[in-house]
Amino acid sequence: MKAQDVMTSNPACCNPSSTVQEAALLMVDNDCGQIPVVDDSGALVGVVTDRDIACRCVAKGNSSDQRVEEVMTSSPVTVTADVSVDECCTKMEDNQVRRLPVVDNEGKCCGIVAQADIARSAAKKETGDLVREVSEASSEPASAGCC
C-alpha cells in the first residue's frame, strides 16, 4: 500500500503571511492539527501545527494576528505519493512526527498522511508500534514541531 492510498488529498493550506488565527480556523474547519504552508506557486514551505501555535504564539502571549511564518515549522519531513505506507511509518518514527505532508515532483503539497490514516488501514500491532515509536522520548531533537 502506498501513501496515495491512505492520504488526505488536497488538504487545506495557508500561506506564510496568513495569521495564526486563520490557520487555527482552518484546523477547526477541517478537523486537523496541521496545516501545510505553501507559497504562491503551491510549493510547500513549512507546516503549522496546533502545537506550534500553542508553544510559539499563545504561550509567549503573542497576538493571534501574528503571521504563520513566525510560528511555522520550516523544512518539514515529507514523502511523495508513491512511497510505501511502511516508509511513511519509518519516517514518522525516525522524526517523531504524527503527520507527513505529501508533495508531488514539483514540491507542491498534494496530501497529508497522518497516524490516523495509517491506523485505519493497518493491523492493530502495526498501529500500536507506530504510536509507541513516534511518542517515545528521543535524545535528539525532533526535526518538526516546537517543543
C-alpha positions in Angstrom: 0.0 0.0 0.0 1.2 3.5 -0.9 0.9 6.9 0.7 -1.6 7.9 -2.0 -3.9 5.1 -0.9 -4.3 6.4 2.7 -3.5 10.2 2.5 -6.0 13.0 2.7 -5.9 14.6 -0.7 -5.9 18.3 -1.4 -5.5 19.4 2.3 -6.5 22.9 3.4 -3.4 25.1 3.1 -2.4 28.6 4.2 0.5 30.9 3.1 3.3 32.3 5.2 1.5 35.7 5.5 -1.7 34.1 6.9 -2.4 34.9 10.5 -2.2 32.3 13.2 -5.9 32.8 13.8 -6.6 32.0 10.1 -4.5 28.8 10.4 -6.3 27.8 13.6 -9.7 28.3 12.0 -8.6 26.1 9.1 -7.7 23.4 11.7 -11.2 23.7 13.3 -13.0 23.7 10.0 -11.0 20.7 8.7 -10.8 18.8 12.0 -7.0 18.6 11.8 -3.9 19.5 13.8 -1.6 20.6 11.0 -1.9 22.9 8.0 0.6 22.9 5.2 2.1 26.3 4.5 2.6 26.9 0.7 4.0 29.8 -1.4 2.1 31.4 -4.2 3.0 28.6 -6.6 1.7 25.9 -4.2 5.2 24.7 -3.1 5.4 23.5 0.4 7.5 25.9 2.6 6.5 24.6 6.0 3.7 23.4 8.2 2.0 24.9 11.2 0.7 22.6 13.9 -1.6 23.1 16.8 1.5 22.7 19.0 3.4 25.3 17.0 0.5 27.8 17.7 0.4 26.8 21.4 4.2 27.0 22.0 5.3 29.7 19.7 2.3 32.1 19.9 -0.1 31.6 22.8 2.4 30.6 25.4 4.5 33.7 24.6 1.5 35.9 24.9 1.6 36.9 21.2 -1.4 38.0 19.2 -3.4 35.7 17.0 -2.6 38.3 14.3 1.0 37.0 14.3 2.0 35.7 10.9 2.2 31.9 10.3 5.8 32.3 9.0 6.8 33.3 12.6 5.5 30.2 14.2 5.6 27.5 11.5 7.9 24.6 11.3 10.2 25.2 8.3 11.6 22.3 6.2 9.1 19.6 7.3 9.7 15.9 6.7 7.8 15.0 3.6 7.0 12.0 1.4 5.8 11.5 -2.2 2.5 9.8 -3.1 4.3 6.7 -4.4 6.2 5.8 -1.2 5.0 2.8 0.8 3.0 3.1 3.9 5.9 1.3 5.7 8.2 4.0 4.6 5.8 6.6 5.9 5.8 4.8 9.3 9.6 4.7 9.3 9.8 8.5 8.6 7.3 9.2 11.3 9.1 7.1 13.8 12.6 8.4 12.9 11.5 12.0 13.1 8.9 11.6 15.8 6.1 13.3 13.8 2.5 12.3 13.6 1.8 13.8 10.1 3.7 13.9 6.8 2.9 16.3 4.0 2.8 14.6 0.6 4.4 16.5 -2.2 4.5 16.0 -5.9 7.5 16.1 -8.2 7.4 19.9 -8.2 7.4 20.2 -4.4 3.7 21.1 -4.3 1.6 19.8 -1.4 -1.0 17.3 -2.7 -1.8 15.5 0.5 -1.2 14.6 4.1 -0.6 11.2 5.7 -1.5 11.2 9.4 -1.1 8.4 12.0 -4.9 8.1 11.9 -4.8 7.4 8.2 -2.4 4.6 8.7 -4.3 3.3 11.7 -7.4 2.9 9.5 -5.5 0.7 7.1 -3.0 -1.1 9.2 -3.2 -4.0 11.6 -3.5 -3.3 15.3 0.0 -4.3 16.1 1.5 -2.1 13.4 -0.6 0.9 14.6 0.5 0.3 18.2 4.1 0.1 17.2 3.9 3.3 15.2 2.2 5.2 18.0 4.8 3.9 20.5 7.8 4.8 18.3 6.6 8.3 17.5 5.7 9.0 21.1 9.0 7.7 22.7 11.3 10.4 24.0 14.4 10.8 22.0 17.8 12.1 22.9 17.9 14.0 19.7 15.7 17.0 18.8 12.8 16.2 16.5 13.0 17.7 13.0 9.5 19.1 13.2 7.4 20.7 16.0 8.4 23.2 18.5 8.9 21.8 22.0 
